[in-house]
Amino acid sequence: MTPELPNALLRQGILELGITGGPLMAALLVVGLVVGILQAATQVNDPAVGFVPRFVTAGAICIGLGQWMLHRMSQLLQLALSDMANRGF
């Protein structure tokens, strides 16, 4: 096993994490910002008011993009396993 294999797999994994998790994190950031502004404007500081919209958004994104995310992550796993098998891990 060469030292480049773990570095390459780690680099690919972090890149894939950013690609697949980016839309979810961006949507949650936008929803959190909007809810925070609304809470500040209306002075309603109930934790449920902040939690429920983020929870619904996360669920909707996972339902909408979950199959794509799972497909990308499974491709990464297949690539990593084939690289490890070919390079003698």
N, CA, C and O atoms as CSV, one atom per row, in Angstrom:
chain,resi,resn,atom,element,x,y,z
A,1,MET,N,N,0.848,-1.185,0.000
A,1,MET,CA,C,0.000,0.000,0.000
A,1,MET,C,C,0.885,1.236,0.000
A,1,MET,O,O,1.842,1.334,0.769
A,2,THR,N,N,0.560,2.152,-0.851
A,2,THR,CA,C,1.316,3.398,-0.931
A,2,THR,C,C,0.663,4.449,-0.042
A,2,THR,O,O,-0.539,4.387,0.218
A,3,PRO,N,N,1.451,5.410,0.422
A,3,PRO,CA,C,0.863,6.457,1.274
A,3,PRO,C,C,-0.111,7.374,0.547
A,3,PRO,O,O,-0.871,8.099,1.188
A,4,GLU,N,N,-0.097,7.352,-0.771
A,4,GLU,CA,C,-0.997,8.226,-1.529
A,4,GLU,C,C,-2.443,7.759,-1.469
A,4,GLU,O,O,-3.360,8.572,-1.586
A,5,LEU,N,N,-2.661,6.445,-1.285
A,5,LEU,CA,C,-4.029,5.919,-1.302
A,5,LEU,C,C,-4.897,6.494,-0.185
A,5,LEU,O,O,-5.985,6.988,-0.480
A,6,PRO,N,N,-4.474,6.458,1.091
A,6,PRO,CA,C,-5.344,7.053,2.122
A,6,PRO,C,C,-5.567,8.552,1.918
A,6,PRO,O,O,-6.660,9.058,2.172
A,7,ASN,N,N,-4.532,9.260,1.460
A,7,ASN,CA,C,-4.691,10.697,1.211
A,7,ASN,C,C,-5.685,10.959,0.091
A,7,ASN,O,O,-6.515,11.862,0.186
A,8,ALA,N,N,-5.596,10.166,-0.969
A,8,ALA,CA,C,-6.518,10.346,-2.093
A,8,ALA,C,C,-7.955,10.012,-1.680
A,8,ALA,O,O,-8.892,10.722,-2.045
A,9,LEU,N,N,-8.120,8.930,-0.918
A,9,LEU,CA,C,-9.468,8.561,-0.470
A,9,LEU,C,C,-10.036,9.600,0.480
A,9,LEU,O,O,-11.224,9.915,0.419
A,10,LEU,N,N,-9.193,10.135,1.359
A,10,LEU,CA,C,-9.662,11.170,2.280
A,10,LEU,C,C,-10.061,12.421,1.514
A,10,LEU,O,O,-11.091,13.029,1.805
A,11,ARG,N,N,-9.252,12.807,0.541
A,11,ARG,CA,C,-9.556,13.985,-0.271
A,11,ARG,C,C,-10.865,13.796,-1.039
A,11,ARG,O,O,-11.692,14.707,-1.089
A,12,GLN,N,N,-11.054,12.629,-1.631
A,12,GLN,CA,C,-12.289,12.347,-2.365
A,12,GLN,C,C,-13.492,12.331,-1.425
A,12,GLN,O,O,-14.567,12.817,-1.775
A,13,GLY,N,N,-13.306,11.771,-0.232
A,13,GLY,CA,C,-14.406,11.722,0.726
A,13,GLY,C,C,-14.838,13.094,1.196
A,13,GLY,O,O,-16.032,13.370,1.307
A,14,ILE,N,N,-13.871,13.958,1.475
A,14,ILE,CA,C,-14.204,15.313,1.917
A,14,ILE,C,C,-14.861,16.100,0.789
A,14,ILE,O,O,-15.809,16.850,1.022
A,15,LEU,N,N,-14.363,15.930,-0.420
A,15,LEU,CA,C,-14.978,16.608,-1.568
A,15,LEU,C,C,-16.412,16.127,-1.771
A,15,LEU,O,O,-17.314,16.930,-2.009
A,16,GLU,N,N,-16.615,14.829,-1.678
A,16,GLU,CA,C,-17.964,14.269,-1.861
A,16,GLU,C,C,-18.902,14.717,-0.743
A,16,GLU,O,O,-20.087,14.959,-0.976
A,17,LEU,N,N,-18.369,14.825,0.465
A,17,LEU,CA,C,-19.177,15.317,1.581
A,17,LEU,C,C,-19.632,16.746,1.331
A,17,LEU,O,O,-20.777,17.093,1.623
A,18,GLY,N,N,-18.758,17.567,0.801
A,18,GLY,CA,C,-19.133,18.938,0.473
A,18,GLY,C,C,-20.158,19.020,-0.633
A,18,GLY,O,O,-21.065,19.851,-0.588
A,19,ILE,N,N,-20.019,18.157,-1.631
A,19,ILE,CA,C,-20.955,18.177,-2.760
A,19,ILE,C,C,-22.332,17.684,-2.334
A,19,ILE,O,O,-23.346,18.288,-2.683
A,20,THR,N,N,-22.371,16.581,-1.575
A,20,THR,CA,C,-23.674,16.026,-1.205
A,20,THR,C,C,-24.309,16.760,-0.025
A,20,THR,O,O,-25.534,16.850,0.054
A,21,GLY,N,N,-23.514,17.273,0.870
A,21,GLY,CA,C,-24.067,17.963,2.029
A,21,GLY,C,C,-24.277,19.443,1.824
A,21,GLY,O,O,-24.959,20.090,2.619
A,22,GLY,N,N,-23.699,19.990,0.770
A,22,GLY,CA,C,-23.808,21.422,0.502
A,22,GLY,C,C,-25.227,21.936,0.348
A,22,GLY,O,O,-25.591,22.922,0.988
A,23,PRO,N,N,-26.043,21.291,-0.488
A,23,PRO,CA,C,-27.416,21.794,-0.645
A,23,PRO,C,C,-28.216,21.764,0.658
A,23,PRO,O,O,-28.999,22.673,0.935
A,24,LEU,N,N,-28.013,20.717,1.449
A,24,LEU,CA,C,-28.718,20.618,2.726
A,24,LEU,C,C,-28.284,21.728,3.672
A,24,LEU,O,O,-29.121,22.397,4.278
A,25,MET,N,N,-26.983,21.922,3.796
A,25,MET,CA,C,-26.480,22.962,4.704
A,25,MET,C,C,-26.870,24.358,4.237
A,25,MET,O,O,-27.187,25.220,5.057
A,26,ALA,N,N,-26.848,24.589,2.923
A,26,ALA,CA,C,-27.232,25.901,2.406
A,26,ALA,C,C,-28.706,26.190,2.681
A,26,ALA,O,O,-29.060,27.299,3.079
A,27,ALA,N,N,-29.559,25.196,2.469
A,27,ALA,CA,C,-30.995,25.385,2.726
A,27,ALA,C,C,-31.246,25.635,4.210
A,27,ALA,O,O,-32.046,26.499,4.569
A,28,LEU,N,N,-30.563,24.882,5.070
A,28,LEU,CA,C,-30.743,25.083,6.504
A,28,LEU,C,C,-30.209,26.440,6.958
A,28,LEU,O,O,-30.765,27.054,7.869
A,29,LEU,N,N,-29.142,26.902,6.330
A,29,LEU,CA,C,-28.612,28.226,6.654
A,29,LEU,C,C,-29.608,29.318,6.291
A,29,LEU,O,O,-29.842,30.237,7.075
A,30,VAL,N,N,-30.195,29.218,5.102
A,30,VAL,CA,C,-31.161,30.224,4.662
A,30,VAL,C,C,-32.398,30.211,5.556
A,30,VAL,O,O,-32.876,31.266,5.974
A,31,VAL,N,N,-32.916,29.018,5.847
A,31,VAL,CA,C,-34.109,28.922,6.693
A,31,VAL,C,C,-33.807,29.423,8.100
A,31,VAL,O,O,-34.621,30.133,8.691
A,32,GLY,N,N,-32.660,29.066,8.634
A,32,GLY,CA,C,-32.278,29.546,9.965
A,32,GLY,C,C,-32.149,31.052,10.024
A,32,GLY,O,O,-32.536,31.677,11.011
A,33,LEU,N,N,-31.600,31.641,8.961
A,33,LEU,CA,C,-31.466,33.090,8.909
A,33,LEU,C,C,-32.830,33.770,8.850
A,33,LEU,O,O,-33.074,34.750,9.555
A,34,VAL,N,N,-33.717,33.245,8.005
A,34,VAL,CA,C,-35.061,33.833,7.875
A,34,VAL,C,C,-35.822,33.704,9.192
A,34,VAL,O,O,-36.462,34.657,9.635
A,35,VAL,N,N,-35.756,32.533,9.817
A,35,VAL,CA,C,-36.460,32.331,11.090
A,35,VAL,C,C,-35.867,33.232,12.160
A,35,VAL,O,O,-36.604,33.793,12.971
A,36,GLY,N,N,-34.550,33.381,12.176
A,36,GLY,CA,C,-33.914,34.256,13.155
A,36,GLY,C,C,-34.337,35.704,12.987
A,36,GLY,O,O,-34.585,36.405,13.969
A,37,ILE,N,N,-34.420,36.149,11.743
A,37,ILE,CA,C,-34.863,37.525,11.489
A,37,ILE,C,C,-36.315,37.707,11.916
A,37,ILE,O,O,-36.660,38.715,12.532
A,38,LEU,N,N,-37.173,36.730,11.589
A,38,LEU,CA,C,-38.579,36.815,11.994
A,38,LEU,C,C,-38.724,36.783,13.516
A,38,LEU,O,O,-39.554,37.498,14.079
A,39,GLN,N,N,-37.918,35.953,14.181
A,39,GLN,CA,C,-37.995,35.908,15.646
A,39,GLN,C,C,-37.525,37.218,16.263
A,39,GLN,O,O,-38.095,37.678,17.252
A,40,ALA,N,N,-36.499,37.814,15.690
A,40,ALA,CA,C,-36.017,39.090,16.210
A,40,ALA,C,C,-37.034,40.202,15.964
A,40,ALA,O,O,-37.214,41.084,16.804
A,41,ALA,N,N,-37.692,40.156,14.820
A,41,ALA,CA,C,-38.665,41.203,14.491
A,41,ALA,C,C,-39.926,41.088,15.336
A,41,ALA,O,O,-40.497,42.100,15.744
A,42,THR,N,N,-40.366,39.850,15.602
A,42,THR,CA,C,-41.607,39.662,16.352
A,42,THR,C,C,-41.371,39.430,17.837
A,42,THR,O,O,-42.326,39.397,18.612
A,43,GLN,N,N,-40.124,39.269,18.246
A,43,GLN,CA,C,-39.733,39.013,19.637
A,43,GLN,C,C,-40.379,37.742,20.184
A,43,GLN,O,O,-40.692,37.662,21.372
A,44,VAL,N,N,-40.574,36.760,19.326
A,44,VAL,CA,C,-41.052,35.436,19.735
A,44,VAL,C,C,-39.818,34.547,19.854
A,44,VAL,O,O,-39.209,34.195,18.843
A,45,ASN,N,N,-39.446,34.183,21.072
A,45,ASN,CA,C,-38.224,33.420,21.291
A,45,ASN,C,C,-38.511,31.990,21.717
A,45,ASN,O,O,-37.786,31.433,22.542
A,46,ASP,N,N,-39.536,31.403,21.179
A,46,ASP,CA,C,-39.872,30.016,21.478
A,46,ASP,C,C,-38.936,29.105,20.691
A,46,ASP,O,O,-38.798,29.280,19.480
A,47,PRO,N,N,-38.289,28.134,21.344
A,47,PRO,CA,C,-37.368,27.248,20.613
A,47,PRO,C,C,-38.055,26.431,19.522
A,47,PRO,O,O,-37.432,26.117,18.508
A,48,ALA,N,N,-39.323,26.084,19.712
A,48,ALA,CA,C,-40.035,25.295,18.704
A,48,ALA,C,C,-40.219,26.079,17.416
A,48,ALA,O,O,-40.234,25.498,16.331
A,49,VAL,N,N,-40.357,27.381,17.526
A,49,VAL,CA,C,-40.533,28.221,16.339
A,49,VAL,C,C,-39.271,28.172,15.475
A,49,VAL,O,O,-39.360,28.250,14.250
A,50,GLY,N,N,-38.119,28.045,16.089
A,50,GLY,CA,C,-36.884,27.945,15.324
A,50,GLY,C,C,-36.589,26.539,14.857
A,50,GLY,O,O,-35.963,26.355,13.814
A,51,PHE,N,N,-37.031,25.530,15.616
A,51,PHE,CA,C,-36.700,24.145,15.299
A,51,PHE,C,C,-37.561,23.566,14.192
A,51,PHE,O,O,-37.043,22.902,13.293
A,52,VAL,N,N,-38.842,23.802,14.238
A,52,VAL,CA,C,-39.778,23.159,13.307
A,52,VAL,C,C,-39.488,23.514,11.844
A,52,VAL,O,O,-39.459,22.603,11.016
A,53,PRO,N,N,-39.273,24.772,11.480
A,53,PRO,CA,C,-38.982,25.055,10.062
A,53,PRO,C,C,-37.677,24.404,9.579
A,53,PRO,O,O,-37.600,23.939,8.442
A,54,ARG,N,N,-36.671,24.372,10.429
A,54,ARG,CA,C,-35.414,23.724,10.031
A,54,ARG,C,C,-35.602,22.218,9.891
A,54,ARG,O,O,-35.045,21.602,8.983
A,55,PHE,N,N,-36.375,21.634,10.778
A,55,PHE,CA,C,-36.634,20.200,10.713
A,55,PHE,C,C,-37.410,19.843,9.449
A,55,PHE,O,O,-37.085,18.865,8.776
A,56,VAL,N,N,-38.419,20.618,9.129
A,56,VAL,CA,C,-39.218,20.384,7.920
A,56,VAL,C,C,-38.359,20.573,6.673
A,56,VAL,O,O,-38.461,19.794,5.725
A,57,THR,N,N,-37.520,21.598,6.670
A,57,THR,CA,C,-36.633,21.844,5.530
A,57,THR,C,C,-35.654,20.690,5.338
A,57,THR,O,O,-35.447,20.233,4.214
A,58,ALA,N,N,-35.054,20.218,6.425
A,58,ALA,CA,C,-34.112,19.105,6.334
A,58,ALA,C,C,-34.809,17.854,5.812
A,58,ALA,O,O,-34.251,17.130,4.988
A,59,GLY,N,N,-36.010,17.600,6.282
A,59,GLY,CA,C,-36.767,16.451,5.793
A,59,GLY,C,C,-37.102,16.562,4.326
A,59,GLY,O,O,-36.996,15.584,3.586
A,60,ALA,N,N,-37.507,17.748,3.898
A,60,ALA,CA,C,-37.863,17.947,2.488
A,60,ALA,C,C,-36.645,17.797,1.583
A,60,ALA,O,O,-36.739,17.199,0.511
A,61,ILE,N,N,-35.507,18.334,2.004
A,61,ILE,CA,C,-34.287,18.211,1.205
A,61,ILE,C,C,-33.853,16.748,1.143
A,61,ILE,O,O,-33.454,16.266,0.082
A,62,CYS,N,N,-33.927,16.046,2.256
A,62,CYS,CA,C,-33.535,14.633,2.264
A,62,CYS,C,C,-34.476,13.782,1.410
A,62,CYS,O,O,-34.036,12.837,0.755
A,63,ILE,N,N,-35.751,14.110,1.415
A,63,ILE,CA,C,-36.694,13.378,0.563
A,63,ILE,C,C,-36.437,13.712,-0.906
A,63,ILE,O,O,-36.444,12.824,-1.758
A,64,GLY,N,N,-36.213,14.972,-1.194
A,64,GLY,CA,C,-36.017,15.386,-2.578
A,64,GLY,C,C,-34.674,14.978,-3.160
A,64,GLY,O,O,-34.604,14.556,-4.314
A,65,LEU,N,N,-33.604,15.099,-2.376
A,65,LEU,CA,C,-32.264,14.831,-2.887
A,65,LEU,C,C,-31.627,13.581,-2.297
A,65,LEU,O,O,-30.471,13.280,-2.593
A,66,GLY,N,N,-32.355,12.857,-1.477
A,66,GLY,CA,C,-31.783,11.707,-0.790
A,66,GLY,C,C,-31.286,10.620,-1.718
A,66,GLY,O,O,-30.230,10.035,-1.480
A,67,GLN,N,N,-32.033,10.344,-2.772
A,67,GLN,CA,C,-31.634,9.302,-3.711
A,67,GLN,C,C,-30.342,9.703,-4.426
A,67,GLN,O,O,-29.447,8.878,-4.611
A,68,TRP,N,N,-30.253,10.956,-4.819
A,68,TRP,CA,C,-29.035,11.451,-5.462
A,68,TRP,C,C,-27.845,11.392,-4.505
A,68,TRP,O,O,-26.752,10.981,-4.893
A,69,MET,N,N,-28.059,11.802,-3.259
A,69,MET,CA,C,-26.992,11.771,-2.260
A,69,MET,C,C,-26.517,10.340,-2.007
A,69,MET,O,O,-25.315,10.079,-1.945
A,70,LEU,N,N,-27.450,9.436,-1.866
A,70,LEU,CA,C,-27.110,8.037,-1.627
A,70,LEU,C,C,-26.360,7.447,-2.819
A,70,LEU,O,O,-25.417,6.677,-2.639
A,71,HIS,N,N,-26.767,7.799,-4.017
A,71,HIS,CA,C,-26.095,7.309,-5.216
A,71,HIS,C,C,-24.647,7.807,-5.268
A,71,HIS,O,O,-23.740,7.033,-5.575
A,72,ARG,N,N,-24.424,9.082,-4.973
A,72,ARG,CA,C,-23.065,9.639,-4.994
A,72,ARG,C,C,-22.191,8.986,-3.938
A,72,ARG,O,O,-21.032,8.666,-4.200
A,73,MET,N,N,-22.738,8.786,-2.749
A,73,MET,CA,C,-21.945,8.180,-1.681
A,73,MET,C,C,-21.660,6.711,-1.969
A,73,MET,O,O,-20.584,6.220,-1.626
A,74,SER,N,N,-22.595,5.998,-2.588
A,74,SER,CA,C,-22.342,4.594,-2.925
A,74,SER,C,C,-21.303,4.485,-4.030
A,74,SER,O,O,-20.507,3.546,-4.034
A,75,GLN,N,N,-21.296,5.427,-4.966
A,75,GLN,CA,C,-20.248,5.443,-5.987
A,75,GLN,C,C,-18.878,5.666,-5.362
A,75,GLN,O,O,-17.895,5.050,-5.777
A,76,LEU,N,N,-18.810,6.540,-4.371
A,76,LEU,CA,C,-17.547,6.780,-3.678
A,76,LEU,C,C,-17.088,5.522,-2.953
A,76,LEU,O,O,-15.903,5.192,-2.983
A,77,LEU,N,N,-18.000,4.822,-2.307
A,77,LEU,CA,C,-17.640,3.586,-1.619
A,77,LEU,C,C,-17.143,2.537,-2.606
A,77,LEU,O,O,-16.148,1.861,-2.343
A,78,GLN,N,N,-17.819,2.396,-3.729
A,78,GLN,CA,C,-17.368,1.439,-4.747
A,78,GLN,C,C,-15.989,1.801,-5.266
A,78,GLN,O,O,-15.146,0.922,-5.445
A,79,LEU,N,N,-15.748,3.070,-5.510
A,79,LEU,CA,C,-14.445,3.523,-5.980
A,79,LEU,C,C,-13.364,3.256,-4.941
A,79,LEU,O,O,-12.275,2.789,-5.276
A,80,ALA,N,N,-13.666,3.553,-3.680
A,80,ALA,CA,C,-12.689,3.341,-2.618
A,80,ALA,C,C,-12.367,1.861,-2.455
A,80,ALA,O,O,-11.202,1.496,-2.297
A,81,LEU,N,N,-13.382,1.010,-2.492
A,81,LEU,CA,C,-13.126,-0.423,-2.341
A,81,LEU,C,C,-12.351,-0.979,-3.524
A,81,LEU,O,O,-11.471,-1.820,-3.341
A,82,SER,N,N,-12.660,-0.526,-4.734
A,82,SER,CA,C,-11.910,-1.024,-5.891
A,82,SER,C,C,-10.472,-0.509,-5.870
A,82,SER,O,O,-9.553,-1.244,-6.232
A,83,ASP,N,N,-10.261,0.744,-5.450
A,83,ASP,CA,C,-8.900,1.261,-5.338
A,83,ASP,C,C,-8.100,0.485,-4.301
A,83,ASP,O,O,-6.929,0.174,-4.521
A,84,MET,N,N,-8.728,0.172,-3.176
A,84,MET,CA,C,-8.024,-0.585,-2.137
A,84,MET,C,C,-7.711,-1.988,-2.607
A,84,MET,O,O,-6.648,-2.521,-2.290
A,85,ALA,N,N,-8.615,-2.600,-3.359
A,85,ALA,CA,C,-8.376,-3.948,-3.853
A,85,ALA,C,C,-7.274,-3.966,-4.912
A,85,ALA,O,O,-6.439,-4.870,-4.938
A,86,ASN,N,N,-7.283,-2.960,-5.783
A,86,ASN,CA,C,-6.295,-2.900,-6.861
A,86,ASN,C,C,-4.899,-2.544,-6.370
A,86,ASN,O,O,-3.906,-2.990,-6.945
A,87,ARG,N,N,-4.817,-1.753,-5.321
A,87,ARG,CA,C,-3.503,-1.294,-4.831
A,87,ARG,C,C,-2.979,-2.140,-3.669
A,87,ARG,O,O,-1.903,-1.868,-3.137
A,88,GLY,N,N,-3.729,-3.149,-3.284
A,88,GLY,CA,C,-3.249,-4.052,-2.259
A,88,GLY,C,C,-3.372,-3.535,-0.842
A,88,GLY,O,O,-2.414,-3.615,-0.073
A,89,PHE,N,N,-4.505,-3.018,-0.487
A,89,PHE,CA,C,-4.727,-2.558,0.877
A,89,PHE,C,C,-4.970,-3.727,1.714
A,89,PHE,O,O,-5.185,-3.589,2.919
